[in-house]
Amino acid sequence: MKNLLTVVFTVLFFSPAIAQRQQQEVIYHVFQRSFFDSNADGKGDLEGIRQKLDYLQKTGVTSILLTPLYTSDFYHSYFAEDFEHIDPAYGSLKEYRTLVQEVHRRAMKIYQDVEMQYVTADHPWFKESYKNPASKYSPYIFYLDKKNEKPWYFMGVPEFTTYDNQKQQLVVVNMKSQQVKDYTLKMLKYWADPDGDGNFNDGVDGFRLDHAMDNLDNAGRLTNLFKDFWAPILASLRKQNPKLIFVAEQANWASYGYEYLNKATVDRVFAFRLWAAVSKFDKNEIIKAADSTFNYLPKGKEQVVFIENHDTKRFATTVGGNISKEKVGAALNVLLGGVTAIYYGQEIGMQGEQGKGATDGNDIPLREAFDWYKSSEGAGVANWYKNTGSWWDNRNAKPDDGISVEEQQADPNSLYNYYKELLRIRRMEEAFSDTKFTNVPNANPNVLTFIKKGSRRPVLVMINLGGNEEAVTIDDPKLNLSATKVILGDDFKFPMGGTTVIIKPYGVQAWRLLFD
């Protein structure tokens, strides 16, 4: 009996199929200030994320990507006032470590977002070196003169206005300085292993490198940063913990990111070209972008696939709140390939687009409070921007609009439950471990068909990108469509010996091929 139990345990927990399913990572990109407020101060926080881990896991999420944690004069924390301390609004170091340890206890991962290229005027590096060339921090800031009177301002702009009408300055960090390189490595090593004991249970699983560039801001002043700055730092971090994962955000959204993978040695980049193609619902553009995104990757490298993030228009707004289109976007996000990333609120169809004006409040509509309740009010709602400007007066969240967790969890046809089903299928079907994109030709200009092969049973996916019912004929003679099992969509099969089916408007179908 003991030997039998050992065999059963081995099959259940160590079989290749189970291992493959466990590797189907799904990242939840959370803007923590807006997610869940645990202490009723109106601001989302780290303890709020910990309290909602059950929700994330039940949705199908395996990893969490935080926005920057450090103290900042800006609400989004991308520009540091102090890299070494967590913004008190998010919580304490103890709460942070508790969150990380709880994430790891659940066999999940957690990533931090960092931007080391710029600091605010309140950062000690600038405060102590401005007009003081003798300061020990002079090498840390990029000055345009020897008297330290002319800092290189971010994007050449000497002053910014925040959403709450504060005036702030941003200056460029001198990334050629050895002191900056050493400091960056020290800080990232700390977050990877806070107590330095070699046990990474309380450390992050990797970092997102925001606005990474080889030639910073294309100014010709800080160049070859991939080779001289990032590659050696990442190499040192990998010596500390070989399992760390690094993803770079391309500053140029038209880039497929291959230069980041090869020169900066990051593990992942974002599939921006695919995001643009998906937003257009154009079959040929999706095929071309998917082919270039997935089929030429260096060994061991990955693309992060998304349909919205903290800098883009919400996908639900892009498609005018059409839930059928939102479900098509969800299917493309989850099933095409790569590492799936879901921006908080995407799974319930939260809406928002960038406003017009001269402050950083313009992006608040992309970062509104997560809508937990039918009434859009209640315990934990993080309305930190309440009564601060037009972004509040014209907020997207409305009571009884169907866009809340409370409303959608109970509705089997909701967008939320559709995401849950897609993520379940991705997790359970080994074919979705296939890292390549294989288009399956058909003559219909509105219907995308592709196959995910894996190492066992392939899956054929069919997505109608248009609002009309369509007849689709599969033109690939290598596919045996006579024996299939529906795993997503309406319960219909290809006719015996036939290759043509009818798919409903904005329909999404997936079949497991039983013979190939």
C-alpha positions in Angstrom: 0.0 0.0 0.0 2.8 2.4 0.9 4.4 1.8 -2.6 1.1 2.3 -4.3 0.6 5.7 -2.5 4.1 6.7 -3.5 3.3 6.0 -7.1 0.0 7.9 -7.0 1.7 10.9 -5.3 4.4 10.9 -7.9 2.0 10.8 -10.8 -0.2 13.5 -9.4 2.5 16.0 -8.4 5.5 15.2 -10.5 4.2 14.1 -13.9 5.4 16.2 -16.9 1.8 17.1 -17.7 1.2 18.5 -14.2 4.5 20.3 -14.3 3.6 21.9 -17.6 0.3 23.1 -16.2 2.0 24.6 -13.2 4.3 26.6 -15.5 1.4 28.4 -17.2 2.1 31.7 -15.4 -0.6 34.4 -15.3 0.5 37.8 -14.0 -1.9 40.2 -12.3 -0.6 43.7 -12.8 -1.9 45.6 -9.8 -1.9 49.4 -9.2 -1.8 48.9 -5.5 -2.9 52.4 -4.5 -6.3 51.7 -6.2 -6.8 48.0 -5.5 -8.0 47.4 -1.9 -7.8 49.6 1.2 -7.4 47.6 4.3 -7.3 50.4 6.9 -10.0 52.8 5.7 -7.6 55.6 4.8 -8.8 55.7 1.2 -5.6 54.3 -0.2 -5.0 50.8 -1.5 -2.2 49.0 0.3 -0.1 45.9 0.7 -2.3 44.4 3.4 -5.2 44.9 1.1 -3.5 42.8 -1.6 -2.8 40.1 1.0 -6.5 40.1 2.0 -7.5 39.6 -1.7 -5.1 36.7 -2.5 -8.1 34.3 -2.4 -9.9 36.3 -5.0 -6.8 36.4 -7.2 -6.2 32.6 -6.9 -9.8 31.7 -7.6 -9.7 33.9 -10.7 -6.7 31.9 -12.0 -3.8 34.3 -11.2 -0.4 32.8 -10.3 1.7 35.9 -10.0 1.4 39.6 -8.9 3.2 42.5 -10.4 3.3 45.5 -8.1 3.8 49.1 -9.3 6.7 50.8 -7.5 6.7 50.8 -3.7 9.2 53.5 -2.7 8.4 56.9 -1.4 7.7 59.5 -4.0 6.3 62.9 -4.6 4.1 61.4 -7.3 1.0 59.3 -6.6 2.2 56.5 -8.9 5.6 56.3 -7.2 7.5 55.8 -10.4 9.9 58.6 -9.5 11.7 58.1 -6.2 12.2 60.5 -3.4 13.8 57.6 -1.5 14.5 54.2 -3.0 15.1 52.6 0.5 11.7 53.0 2.1 8.2 51.9 1.3 5.6 54.6 0.9 3.8 54.6 4.3 0.5 54.7 2.4 1.2 51.2 1.2 2.2 49.9 4.6 5.3 48.9 6.5 8.2 46.7 5.7 6.7 44.1 8.0 3.4 44.1 6.0 5.4 43.9 2.8 7.3 40.8 3.9 4.2 39.2 5.3 2.6 39.7 1.8 5.6 38.2 0.0 5.8 35.2 2.3 2.0 34.6 2.0 2.3 34.8 -1.8 5.1 32.2 -1.7 3.2 30.0 0.7 0.5 29.7 -1.9 3.1 28.8 -4.6 2.6 32.1 -6.3 5.1 34.7 -7.4 5.5 38.4 -6.8 7.4 41.0 -8.9 8.4 44.6 -8.2 8.4 47.5 -10.7 11.5 49.7 -10.6 12.6 52.9 -12.4 16.2 53.8 -11.4 16.8 56.4 -14.2 15.1 59.4 -12.5 14.7 60.9 -9.0 12.6 63.8 -7.7 14.2 67.0 -6.5 13.6 65.9 -3.0 15.9 62.9 -3.3 19.1 63.3 -1.2 21.2 62.7 -4.3 19.9 65.9 -5.9 19.2 68.0 -2.7 22.8 67.5 -1.5 24.6 67.9 -4.8 22.7 70.7 -6.4 25.1 73.7 -6.7 27.5 71.7 -4.6 30.1 69.9 -6.8 32.0 68.7 -3.7 29.0 66.6 -2.5 29.6 62.9 -2.4 26.3 62.6 -4.4 27.6 64.7 -7.4 28.4 61.5 -9.4 24.8 60.3 -8.9 23.1 63.1 -10.9 23.6 64.0 -14.5 24.6 67.6 -14.6 25.2 69.6 -17.7 27.8 71.9 -16.1 30.7 71.6 -13.7 29.0 73.8 -11.1 26.0 71.5 -10.7 23.7 74.3 -11.5 22.2 72.7 -14.6 20.7 69.3 -14.0 19.5 67.2 -16.9 15.7 67.4 -16.3 13.5 64.5 -17.3 12.4 65.0 -20.9 13.9 68.5 -20.7 11.0 69.7 -18.6 12.1 71.7 -15.5 8.8 71.4 -13.6 5.8 69.1 -13.4 2.4 69.7 -11.8 0.9 66.8 -9.9 -2.8 65.9 -9.6 -3.0 67.8 -6.3 -1.4 70.9 -7.7 2.0 70.4 -6.3 5.1 71.5 -8.3 7.8 68.9 -8.7 11.0 68.5 -10.5 12.5 65.3 -12.0 16.2 64.9 -12.7 18.2 62.2 -14.6 20.4 59.8 -12.7 23.9 59.4 -14.0 23.8 55.7 -15.0 27.4 55.8 -16.2 28.5 56.4 -12.6 30.0 53.4 -10.8 28.4 54.6 -7.6 24.9 54.4 -9.3 25.6 51.0 -10.6 26.8 49.8 -7.2 23.8 51.3 -5.5 21.3 49.9 -8.0 22.7 46.4 -7.5 22.7 46.8 -3.7 19.0 47.9 -3.7 17.8 45.1 -6.0 19.8 42.5 -4.1 18.1 43.8 -0.9 14.6 43.3 -2.3 15.5 39.9 -3.7 16.7 38.8 -0.2 15.8 41.4 2.5 17.5 39.7 5.4 20.5 38.5 3.3 20.3 34.9 4.6 20.1 33.2 1.2 16.5 32.1 1.8 14.5 33.9 -0.8 11.1 33.2 0.7 10.8 36.9 1.8 12.2 38.3 -1.5 10.7 39.2 -4.8 10.8 36.7 -7.7 11.9 39.3 -10.2 11.7 42.9 -11.4 10.0 44.9 -14.1 12.4 47.5 -15.5 10.3 50.5 -16.4 11.1 52.7 -19.4 14.3 50.8 -20.1 16.4 52.3 -22.9 19.9 51.7 -24.3 20.2 55.4 -25.2 18.3 57.1 -22.4 15.5 59.3 -23.9 17.4 59.1 -27.2 19.5 62.1 -26.1 22.9 60.6 -26.9 24.1 61.4 -23.3 23.7 58.0 -21.6 24.3 55.3 -24.2 25.1 51.6 -24.3 23.2 51.1 -21.1 22.1 47.6 -22.0 25.7 46.4 -22.1 27.3 48.7 -19.6 24.5 49.0 -16.9 21.8 46.5 -17.1 23.5 43.3 -18.3 26.2 43.3 -15.6 23.7 44.1 -12.8 21.4 41.3 -13.9 24.3 38.9 -14.1 25.2 39.7 -10.5 21.6 39.3 -9.4 21.4 35.9 -11.1 24.4 34.8 -9.2 22.6 35.7 -6.0 19.4 33.9 -7.1 19.4 32.1 -10.5 15.6 31.9 -10.4 15.0 35.7 -10.6 13.1 36.9 -13.7 13.6 40.2 -15.3 11.1 41.9 -17.7 11.8 45.1 -19.5 9.2 47.6 -20.7 10.3 48.9 -24.1 10.3 52.7 -24.2 9.6 52.3 -27.9 6.2 50.6 -28.1 6.8 49.8 -31.8 9.7 47.5 -30.8 9.3 43.7 -30.5 12.0 43.9 -27.8 14.6 41.6 -29.2 17.4 44.0 -28.5 16.4 43.9 -24.8 16.5 40.1 -24.7 19.8 39.9 -26.5 21.8 43.0 -25.2 20.2 43.8 -21.9 19.8 40.0 -21.2 16.3 40.4 -19.7 14.1 37.3 -19.7 10.9 38.9 -21.0 9.6 41.9 -22.8 6.1 43.2 -23.5 4.2 42.2 -26.7 3.4 45.8 -27.6 3.0 45.1 -31.3 0.6 42.3 -30.6 -1.4 44.6 -28.2 -1.8 47.2 -31.0 -2.9 44.5 -33.5 -5.5 43.0 -31.1 -7.0 46.4 -30.4 -7.7 46.8 -34.1 -9.5 43.4 -34.5 -7.6 42.9 -37.7 -6.9 39.3 -38.6 -3.9 39.8 -40.8 -2.3 42.3 -38.4 -2.8 39.8 -35.5 -1.2 37.0 -37.5 1.8 39.1 -38.5 2.3 40.4 -35.0 1.9 37.0 -33.4 4.3 35.4 -35.8 7.0 38.1 -35.1 6.3 38.1 -31.4 6.5 34.4 -30.7 8.3 32.6 -33.5 11.8 34.2 -33.4 12.4 34.4 -29.7 15.9 33.4 -28.4 15.9 30.2 -26.4 14.5 30.6 -23.0 13.1 34.1 -23.6 9.4 35.1 -23.4 6.9 37.7 -24.4 4.4 39.1 -21.9 1.0 39.3 -23.6 -1.5 42.0 -22.5 -4.4 44.1 -23.8 -4.2 47.0 -21.4 -1.9 48.4 -18.7 -1.4 51.4 -16.5 -0.4 53.6 -19.4 -3.0 52.5 -22.0 -6.7 53.0 -22.6 -8.7 50.4 -20.9 -9.6 47.6 -23.4 -13.3 47.9 -22.5 -13.2 51.5 -23.5 -11.4 50.7 -26.7 -14.3 48.4 -27.8 -17.0 50.7 -26.5 -18.1 48.5 -23.6 -19.2 45.7 -26.0 -18.9 42.6 -23.8 -18.7 40.3 -26.8 -15.6 42.2 -28.0 -14.3 42.2 -24.5 -14.5 38.4 -24.5 -12.7 38.2 -27.8 -9.9 40.4 -26.3 -9.8 38.1 -23.3 -9.4 35.0 -25.4 -6.6 36.6 -27.5 -4.9 37.7 -24.3 -5.0 34.3 -22.7 -4.8 31.8 -25.6 -2.4 33.2 -28.2 0.7 32.3 -26.2 3.4 33.9 -24.1 3.0 34.9 -20.5 -0.5 36.3 -19.9 -0.7 39.6 -18.0 -4.1 41.0 -16.7 -4.3 44.5 -15.5 -6.4 44.9 -12.4 -10.0 45.5 -13.2 -9.6 44.2 -16.8 -11.3 41.0 -15.7 -14.5 42.9 -14.9 -14.3 45.3 -17.8 -13.4 48.5 -16.0 -13.3 51.5 -18.3 -11.1 54.5 -18.7 -8.9 56.6 -21.0 -6.3 59.3 -20.5 -7.7 62.7 -19.8 -6.5 66.1 -21.2 -4.6 68.6 -19.2 -1.2 69.5 -17.8 -0.9 67.3 -14.7 -0.2 63.7 -13.8 -3.9 63.4 -13.0 -4.5 62.8 -16.7 -3.7 59.1 -16.1 -6.0 58.6 -13.1 -8.9 57.4 -15.3 -6.6 54.5 -16.2 -5.9 53.8 -12.5 -9.3 54.2 -10.8 -10.4 52.4 -7.7 -11.1 48.7 -8.3 -14.8 48.2 -8.4 -15.7 45.6 -5.8 -19.3 46.4 -5.2 -22.5 46.9 -7.1 -22.9 50.3 -5.5 -19.3 51.3 -6.3 -18.9 52.1 -2.6 -18.0 50.0 0.4 -15.3 48.7 2.7 -12.0 48.6 0.9 -12.8 50.8 -2.1 -9.6 52.9 -2.6 -11.0 56.3 -3.7 -7.7 58.1 -2.8 -8.3 60.7 -5.6 -11.8 61.7 -4.3 -12.7 65.4 -4.9 -9.4 66.3 -6.5 -10.3 67.1 -10.0 -12.2 66.3 -13.2 -10.9 62.7 -13.0 -13.1 62.3 -9.9 -16.1 64.3 -11.2 -16.1 62.3 -14.4 -15.0 59.0 -13.0 -16.0 55.8 -14.9 -17.2 53.8 -11.9 -21.0 54.0 -11.6 -23.4 52.1 -9.3 -25.4 49.3 -10.9 -23.5 49.4 -14.2 -22.7 45.7 -14.2 -19.0 46.4 -13.8 -18.1 45.1 -10.4 -17.0 41.9 -8.8 -20.2 41.6 -6.8 -22.3 41.8 -9.9 -20.2 39.6 -12.1 -19.3 36.7 -9.8 -23.0 35.7 -9.6 -23.5 35.9 -13.4 -22.3 32.8 -15.3 -22.2 34.8 -18.5 -20.2 37.7 -17.1 -16.8 38.8 -18.3 -15.3 37.8 -15.0 -16.5 34.2 -15.2 -15.3 34.1 -18.8 -11.8 35.0 -17.7 -12.0 32.3 -15.1 -12.9 29.7 -17.7 -10.2 30.8 -20.1 -7.6 30.6 -17.4 -8.9 27.2 -16.3 -8.6 25.9 -19.9 -5.1 27.4 -20.3 -4.0 25.8 -17.0 -5.5 22.4 -17.8 -4.7 22.0 -21.5 -1.0 21.1 -21.9 -1.1 22.3 -25.5 -1.0 25.9 -24.3 2.5 25.4 -23.1 3.4 25.7 -26.8 5.6 28.8 -27.1 5.1 29.1 -30.9 2.2 30.7 -32.9 1.0 28.4 -35.7 -1.6 30.0 -37.9 -4.1 27.7 -39.5 -5.1 29.1 -42.9 -8.7 29.8 -43.8 -10.2 32.1 -46.4 -12.5 34.1 -44.2 -11.0 37.6 -43.6 -12.8 37.9 -40.2 -12.0 34.6 -38.5 -8.6 33.8 -36.9 -7.7 30.1 -36.6 -4.5 28.9 -34.9 -3.3 25.7 -33.3 -1.4 25.1 -30.0 0.5 21.9 -30.2 2.3 21.2 -27.0 3.6 17.6 -26.6 0.3 15.8 -26.3 -3.1 16.6 -27.8 -3.1 19.8 -29.9 -5.9 22.4 -29.5 -7.5 24.3 -32.4 -8.7 27.8 -31.6 -11.2 29.7 -33.8 -12.1 33.4 -33.1 -14.6 35.5 -35.0 -13.3 39.0 -35.0 -16.4 40.4 -36.6 -20.0 41.1 -35.7 -21.6 38.7 -38.2 -22.1 34.9 -38.3 -19.4 33.4 -40.5 -18.8 30.2 -42.3 -15.2 29.0 -41.9 -13.4 26.3 -43.9 -10.1 25.0 -42.5 -7.7 24.6 -45.4 -5.0 22.6 -43.7 -5.1 19.0 -45.0 -2.7 17.9 -42.2 -5.4 18.4 -39.5 -7.8 15.6 -38.8 -11.0 17.4 -37.8 -13.2 14.3 -37.7 -12.5 13.6 -34.0 -12.6 16.6 -31.7 -13.7 17.5 -28.3 -15.1 21.0 -27.6 -13.3 22.6 -24.6 -14.5 26.2 -25.1 -17.6 27.7 -26.8 -20.7 26.2 -28.2 -21.0 22.4 -28.3 -20.7 21.7 -32.0 -18.2 19.8 -34.0 -17.0 19.7 -37.6 -19.3 17.5 -39.7 -18.0 14.0 -40.3 -15.4 14.2 -43.1 -16.0 18.0 -43.4 -13.9 21.0 -42.7 -16.5 23.8 -42.6 -18.4 25.2 -39.5 -20.5 28.2 -38.8 -19.3 30.5 -36.0 -21.5 33.1 -34.3 -20.6 36.8 -34.2 -17.6 37.4 -32.0 -17.6 33.7 -31.2 -14.6 31.9 -29.6 -14.3 28.2 -30.1 -11.6 25.7 -29.1 -11.4 22.0 -29.8 -9.0 19.4 -28.6 -7.9 17.3 -31.5 -8.2 13.6 -30.5 -6.2 12.4 -33.5 -3.6 14.2 -35.5 
